[in-house]
């Protein structure tokens, strides 16, 4: 893998990482209205729930399994798209 293909791979991987971060931030913003209501539960995370918050009876919880699954999803999708971008760049160069 030469420098050009490595650059395509890293660019695609960082793009996927930013896309997943944007989706997670979007799910956080969508829960804004529910956070103002005393008895409303909400979940944050894409593609897996990483945070549950909400009601008067339950405390806010960070779901470590969801965090780990989200990191694994980012790595898997990032590696797949990065390798595909490197292969396409190699084929059509």
MIDOSE-1310 file (N, C-alpha, C; in nm, 2 decimals, decimal comma, always signed):
residues 93
xxxx	+0,09/-0,12/+0,00/+0,00/+0,00/+0,00/+0,09/+0,12/+0,00; +0,08/+0,20/-0,10/+0,17/+0,32/-0,11/+0,10/+0,44/-0,04; +0,17/+0,55/-0,04/+0,13/+0,67/+0,03/-0,01/+0,72/-0,02; -0,03/+0,71/-0,15/-0,16/+0,76/-0,20/-0,28/+0,68/-0,15
xxxx	-0,26/+0,54/-0,15/-0,37/+0,46/-0,10/-0,39/+0,47/+0,05; -0,28/+0,49/+0,12/-0,29/+0,51/+0,27/-0,37/+0,64/+0,29; -0,35/+0,74/+0,22/-0,42/+0,87/+0,23/-0,57/+0,85/+0,21; -0,60/+0,78/+0,10/-0,75/+0,75/+0,07/-0,81/+0,67/+0,19
xxxx	-0,73/+0,57/+0,24/-0,78/+0,49/+0,35/-0,81/+0,58/+0,47; -0,71/+0,66/+0,51/-0,73/+0,74/+0,63/-0,84/+0,84/+0,61; -0,85/+0,90/+0,49/-0,95/+1,00/+0,47/-1,09/+0,94/+0,48; -1,11/+0,82/+0,42/-1,24/+0,75/+0,43/-1,27/+0,71/+0,58
xxxx	-1,17/+0,67/+0,65/-1,19/+0,63/+0,79/-1,23/+0,75/+0,87; -1,16/+0,86/+0,86/-1,19/+0,98/+0,93/-1,33/+1,03/+0,89; -1,37/+1,02/+0,77/-1,50/+1,06/+0,72/-1,61/+0,98/+0,79; -1,59/+0,85/+0,80/-1,69/+0,76/+0,87/-1,69/+0,79/+1,02
xxxx	-1,58/+0,82/+1,08/-1,58/+0,86/+1,22/-1,66/+0,98/+1,24; -1,64/+1,08/+1,16/-1,71/+1,21/+1,17/-1,86/+1,19/+1,14; -1,90/+1,10/+1,05/-2,04/+1,08/+1,02/-2,11/+1,01/+1,14; -2,04/+0,92/+1,20/-2,10/+0,85/+1,32/-2,11/+0,95/+1,44
xxxx	-2,01/+1,03/+1,45/-2,01/+1,14/+1,56/-2,13/+1,23/+1,53; -2,15/+1,27/+1,41/-2,26/+1,36/+1,38/-2,40/+1,29/+1,41; -2,41/+1,17/+1,37/-2,54/+1,10/+1,40/-2,56/+1,09/+1,55; -2,46/+1,06/+1,63/-2,47/+1,05/+1,77/-2,51/+1,19/+1,83
xxxx	-2,45/+1,29/+1,78/-2,48/+1,43/+1,83/-2,63/+1,46/+1,79; -2,67/+1,42/+1,67/-2,81/+1,44/+1,63/-2,91/+1,37/+1,72; -2,88/+1,25/+1,76/-2,97/+1,18/+1,86/-2,97/+1,25/+1,99; -2,86/+1,31/+2,03/-2,85/+1,39/+2,16/-2,94/+1,51/+2,15
xxxx	-2,93/+1,58/+2,03/-3,01/+1,70/+2,01/-3,16/+1,67/+2,01; -3,19/+1,56/+1,95/-3,34/+1,52/+1,95/-3,40/+1,49/+2,08; -3,31/+1,46/+2,18/-3,37/+1,44/+2,32/-3,38/+1,57/+2,40; -3,35/+1,68/+2,34/-3,35/+1,81/+2,41/-3,49/+1,84/+2,47
xxxx	-3,60/+1,82/+2,40/-3,73/+1,84/+2,45/-3,77/+1,75/+2,56; -3,73/+1,63/+2,56/-3,76/+1,53/+2,66/-3,69/+1,56/+2,79; -3,57/+1,61/+2,78/-3,49/+1,64/+2,90/-3,55/+1,74/+2,99; -3,64/+1,82/+2,94/-3,71/+1,93/+3,01/-3,83/+1,88/+3,09
xxxx	-3,88/+1,76/+3,06/-3,99/+1,71/+3,12/-3,95/+1,61/+3,23; -4,01/+1,62/+3,34/-3,97/+1,54/+3,46/-3,98/+1,39/+3,44; -4,08/+1,35/+3,38/-4,11/+1,20/+3,37/-4,10/+1,16/+3,22; -3,99/+1,18/+3,16/-3,98/+1,14/+3,02/-3,84/+1,08/+3,00
xxxx	-3,84/+0,96/+2,95/-3,71/+0,89/+2,93/-3,66/+0,91/+2,79; -3,53/+0,91/+2,77/-3,47/+0,93/+2,64/-3,35/+0,85/+2,63; -3,31/+0,82/+2,50/-3,20/+0,74/+2,47/-3,11/+0,81/+2,37; -2,98/+0,80/+2,38/-2,89/+0,87/+2,29/-2,79/+0,76/+2,24
xxxx	-2,77/+0,77/+2,11/-2,67/+0,68/+2,05/-2,71/+0,63/+1,91; -2,61/+0,62/+1,83/-2,64/+0,56/+1,70/-2,51/+0,48/+1,66; -2,53/+0,36/+1,61/-2,64/+0,27/+1,59/-2,69/+0,20/+1,72; -2,62/+0,21/+1,83/-2,66/+0,14/+1,95/-2,67/+0,25/+2,06
xxxx	-2,76/+0,22/+2,15/-2,79/+0,31/+2,26/-2,67/+0,32/+2,35; -2,61/+0,44/+2,38/-2,50/+0,45/+2,46/-2,53/+0,53/+2,59; -2,65/+0,59/+2,60/-2,68/+0,67/+2,71/-2,83/+0,67/+2,73; -2,88/+0,64/+2,85/-3,02/+0,64/+2,88/-3,04/+0,74/+3,00
xxxx	-3,13/+0,83/+2,98/-3,16/+0,93/+3,09/-3,31/+0,95/+3,10; -3,34/+1,02/+3,21/-3,48/+1,06/+3,20/-3,56/+1,07/+3,32; -3,62/+0,97/+3,36/-3,74/+0,98/+3,45/-3,70/+1,02/+3,59; -3,80/+1,06/+3,67/-3,77/+1,09/+3,81/-3,73/+0,97/+3,89
xxxx	-3,77/+0,85/+3,85/-3,73/+0,73/+3,93/-3,60/+0,67/+3,89; -3,55/+0,70/+3,78/-3,43/+0,64/+3,73/-3,32/+0,74/+3,71; -3,20/+0,71/+3,74/-3,09/+0,80/+3,72/-3,04/+0,78/+3,58; -2,96/+0,88/+3,53/-2,90/+0,88/+3,40/-2,79/+0,77/+3,40
xxxx	-2,78/+0,69/+3,29/-2,69/+0,58/+3,29/-2,61/+0,59/+3,16; -2,48/+0,57/+3,17/-2,40/+0,55/+3,05/-2,39/+0,39/+3,03; -2,43/+0,35/+2,91/-2,44/+0,21/+2,87/-2,31/+0,17/+2,81; -2,22/+0,11/+2,88/-2,08/+0,08/+2,83/-2,09/-0,02/+2,72
xxxx	-2,18/-0,11/+2,72/-2,19/-0,21/+2,61/-2,23/-0,13/+2,48; -2,31/-0,03/+2,49/-2,35/+0,05/+2,37/-2,23/+0,13/+2,32; -2,15/+0,19/+2,41/-2,03/+0,26/+2,38/-1,93/+0,17/+2,30; -1,91/+0,05/+2,36/-1,82/-0,04/+2,29/-1,87/-0,09/+2,16
xxxx	-2,00/-0,11/+2,15/-2,06/-0,15/+2,02/-2,05/-0,04/+1,92; -2,07/+0,08/+1,96/-2,06/+0,20/+1,87/-1,91/+0,21/+1,82; -1,82/+0,20/+1,91/-1,68/+0,20/+1,86/-1,64/+0,09/+1,77; -1,70/-0,03/+1,80/-1,67/-0,15/+1,71/-1,74/-0,12/+1,57
xxxx	-1,86/-0,06/+1,57/-1,93/-0,03/+1,44/-1,85/+0,07/+1,36; -1,80/+0,17/+1,43/-1,72/+0,27/+1,36/-1,59/+0,21/+1,30; -1,53/+0,12/+1,38/-1,41/+0,06/+1,33/-1,44/-0,03/+1,21; -1,54/-0,11/+1,22/-1,58/-0,20/+1,11/-1,62/-0,13/+0,98
xxxx	-1,71/-0,03/+1,00/-1,75/+0,04/+0,88/-1,64/+0,13/+0,82; -1,56/+0,19/+0,91/-1,44/+0,27/+0,87/-1,34/+0,19/+0,79; -1,31/+0,07/+0,85/-1,21/-0,02/+0,78/-1,27/-0,07/+0,65; -1,39/-0,10/+0,64/-1,45/-0,15/+0,52/-1,45/-0,04/+0,41
xxxx	-1,50/+0,08/+0,44/-1,50/+0,18/+0,35/-1,36/+0,23/+0,31; -1,27/+0,23/+0,41/-1,14/+0,27/+0,39/-1,07/+0,17/+0,29; -1,09/+0,04/+0,31/-1,03/-0,06/+0,22/-1,09/-0,05/+0,08; -1,22/-0,02/+0,08/-1,29/-0,01/-0,05/-1,23/+0,11/-0,13
xxxx	-1,22/+0,22/-0,05/-1,16/+0,35/-0,12/-1,02/+0,32/-0,17; -0,94/+0,25/-0,09/-0,80/+0,22/-0,13/-0,80/+0,13/-0,25; -0,90/+0,03/-0,26/-0,90/-0,06/-0,37/-0,95/+0,01/-0,50; -1,05/+0,10/-0,48/-1,10/+0,17/-0,60/-0,99/+0,26/-0,65
xxxx	-0,92/+0,33/-0,56/-0,81/+0,42/-0,60/-0,70/+0,34/-0,66; -0,67/+0,22/-0,62/-0,57/+0,14/-0,68/-0,61/+0,09/-0,82; -0,73/+0,05/-0,84/-0,78/+0,00/-0,96/-0,79/+0,11/-1,07; -0,83/+0,23/-1,04/-0,85/+0,33/-1,13/-0,74/+0,44/-1,14
x	-0,63/+0,41/-1,09/-0,52/+0,50/-1,09/-0,43/+0,48/-1,21
